[in-house]
Amino acid sequence: MELMHKAAKEITFLLLAFASALFVCAPAIASSTPTSALENRVELFLLDGQNCVGQQAFRSANRVENYDSRWGVALESPVAPNRVAIDIGGEGRHAGALNVNPGRVTTTTGAPGRPIPNHVPFDGKRLPFGDRSVDVIHLENSPIRPGTIAEIQRVLRPGGEIRLVGPADVSASLHQQIADAVGGRVFQTTLPTRHGVPSLFTNIIVPTR
């Protein structure tokens, strides 16, 4: 019986210690939690980059050919069903996106030579979409020309977003040109890659007009 009382006292002490620690840490936890949809979208985009780097390392370490990833959380459910997403130069990496690509088969995504899903046979200099008709635009490691920037500005809907990825050494000024054209808020991070050249991940949130 004495042992049972002693054990009960120890359990009570541990519970009180845990409750005290939780009370002290709760404000810090709450303050670090994203509170807006905008912050959540940015956080998920940056997670894309981190997941991408991890998956590249996985493929390299395990010599996995035809590893067809989708970059993690945000890309498993990239946009709501009633929103329009396009991927300029895309080959099917983003589920549900329309892949604007003059080529017909994959070259860098998954196994090469497969038909590109949701294929739209155009390039970034001439997007076959109406003005302010697109909610999300992906452009990753594809050429950014003046015509491309003008077309992005034309088709992007107010309140939409742009997700850009490119080599950090050449992409910073181009990403900024797009942000200047659409007048959006810019969030960026640079992450290492297995190729040696860091990738710049840029998320641009366009205000609702």
Buried (B, 14 or more C-beta within 10 A) or exposed (E): EEEEEEEEEEEEEEEEEEEEEEEEEEEEEEEEEEEEEBEEBBBBBBBBBBBBBEBBEEBEEEEEEEEEBBBBBBBEEBBEEEEBBBBBBBBBBBBBBBBBBEEEEBEEBBEEEBEBBBBBEBBBBEBEBEEBBBBBBBBBEBEBEEEBBBBBBBBBBEEBBBBBBBBBEEBBEBBBEBBEBBEBEBBBBEBEBEEEEBBBBBBBBBEEE
